[in-house]
Amino acid sequence: MVPWWAKGSHKGTSVVVKMENPNWSMVELEAPSEEDFLIGSTPTGSREKLRGKNAKQLTWVLLLKVHRAAGCLTSITSTFLSFGSTVRRRVASGRTDDNDIETDENKAVKTGFYNCIKVFLWLSLLLFCFEVAAYFKGWHFGAPNLQLQYILSVPLGFKDLFDWLYTHWVLIRVGYLAPPLQFLANVCIVLFLIQSMDRLILCLGCFWIRLKKIKPIPKHEAVADLESGEDSFFPMVLIQIPMCNEKEVYQQSIAAVCSLDWPKSRILIQVLDDSDDPMTQLLIKQEVHKWQQEGAHIVYRHRVLRDGYKAGNLKSAMSCSYVKDYEFVAIFDADFQPSPDFLKRTVPHFKDNEDLGLVQTRWSFVNKDENLLTRLQNINLSFHFEVEQQVNGVFINFFGFNGTAGVWRIKALEESGGWLERTTVEDMDIAVRAHLCGWKFIFLNDVECQCELPESYEAYRKQQHRWHSGPMQLFRLCLPDIIRAKISVWKKFSMIFLFFLLRKLILPFYSFTLFCIILPMTMFVPEAELPAWVVCYIPAIMSFLNILPAPKSFPFIVPYLLFENTMSVTKFNAMVSGLFQLGSSYEWVVTKKFGRSSEGDLVSLVEKGPKHQRVGSEPNLDKIQADLKQEQKTRKTKHNRIYTKELALAFLLLTASARSLLSVQGIHFYFLLFQGISFLLVGLDLIGEQVP
């Protein structure tokens, strides 16, 4: 049976329209013919016929739009059903971040912080119910001063108990709660503006570097010496690869380092294995042995006493007697894959530059597009390297060593006291002490070293806790040394205020306090106000500046702004733990890796495969079985979890957004709503890797 809209003669060009839904049939739709454009010269009968024909086509177009709307509605419905199913499974599993607490001291610290957040949550729920009841009794005014004037004009006889309670509540918050809350808000706003100005100055510095094309250039003689190819012009370089139970990445990192373009007689590779898993130790030993047979100058070291984490591992390796024969040391974490010309692009900067102690290179990420979490990390780290590290390196010759993908002058390490195990940021520790001793640093933004980003929120959260608690530990320890150091007053100010206080302490403090505590509280104490430019405009500008080094990530600017505020709870907790030397500040957890490789790595492995393959070797069945067993074990123990602090803050912000509707505060409502949803998604571990 032919549908009514398909009847009639087909005079135009046929256009086949394919429907996305296979249950719909394919129908031919007529394109406009010449007669359609000559309506004025056609007879009345033909004109009516064309009108009917156009009506049929219009009906078909409307049906297409209805179909698209139905498909969109179906997609949204399935998304919400999948989301609800995931949330139900996560809640039913009962796995929370509290399961990771190992010591009573850590439990007391984390539970105390969580209890403080819960106090604000229950208080907000109580006040919200109180305000809703007052709203329906007529207590709704757009401005706090009108509400106060109304209260002062009310006669002494009250209608009922509720009016008496609410009147006294308003008087209490006007006289006692609003002033200190407004004062704290003003302090945080000032800190926010100072930090924003610092970020703007850094961006201007980066713009100036690009405009003037400023970058460190090695002396021409050093480059010419390397290109001559004579061994006498190649200094002795020690390569260190510290690792700990990282079986997913050891092969690619060892292969990349063994492929460095440097004379084998002038290089020694130390694989510093701190693994406590015997099977992982065996696999790494076999890999080192394989490369030794290929002619690589590589040794395997394993510590029996694993004290001091990474710093202890590096310190133990530097105590070897043969280290005195080497002039420089390059350090690569287990997931880093330097390019073959890495040493040729970094070591020449040291020639005839005796004050230079460190050459740091930029990180690039093989998995930056893996999920939303890795995309947001890429924005953060792109700004860190291209703006912060580059500007500090060009203008003050000092920045924090990133712990990997850098080359140190061994003399600088020794004069600075070597590696110390006193904090969890041994890289920043050695950089500060080297700078106090007068050594200069260079950052190479055009030399990249590939690595991995943590793909799960659990791994990223633990990494950020270590990165933000360690600097506060170090600040307590280094402050007396900085004050007594024989360096200029400007350098002391830069190190104390800019490097430590502003970027490591003030930033997480105001970010958490202002946007996660003060802002929702001002919804319940409206006499204390936050201007719209603090809530929306300045954060939007700062997010725009942060995203400039990664322009392809511009579509993620709003998720980035929300996620940065969401991470403030972890960073604030870590900052407090490090500043007051609480138990959780000494936690060291190796960031989980997956062994990702870029497309270029796979191509190079195919090209170099025959060169490194051992002829006549048999497959290592023990290694294969061990990999399978370990993979099965990982699958069983791997799972997503619920993060209680983030969930509590989500409900606090959502309650405050509902309260803001009573005061008709538009921009505050939208910020609190979307920020609460962001906390909710993170609290349910719906960002990052999802375990089936």
BELMO-V384977 format. One record per helix or strand of 3 or more residues. SS is the DSSP state (@ for helix, = for strand). FROM is the first residue (numbers start at 1). LEN is the number of residues. If there is no record, write none. Layout:
# BELMO-V384977
SS & FROM & LEN
SS & FROM & LEN
This chain:
# BELMO-V384977
@ & 4 & 3
= & 14 & 4
= & 27 & 4
@ & 34 & 4
@ & 39 & 3
@ & 44 & 50
@ & 97 & 4
@ & 104 & 33
@ & 144 & 10
@ & 161 & 52
@ & 220 & 9
@ & 231 & 3
= & 237 & 7
@ & 250 & 9
@ & 264 & 3
= & 267 & 7
@ & 278 & 16
= & 298 & 5
@ & 309 & 10
@ & 321 & 5
= & 328 & 4
@ & 342 & 9
= & 356 & 10
@ & 372 & 24
= & 406 & 4
@ & 410 & 6
@ & 426 & 11
= & 440 & 12
@ & 457 & 28
@ & 489 & 36
@ & 532 & 48
@ & 583 & 4
@ & 599 & 14
@ & 621 & 17
@ & 644 & 19
@ & 666 & 18
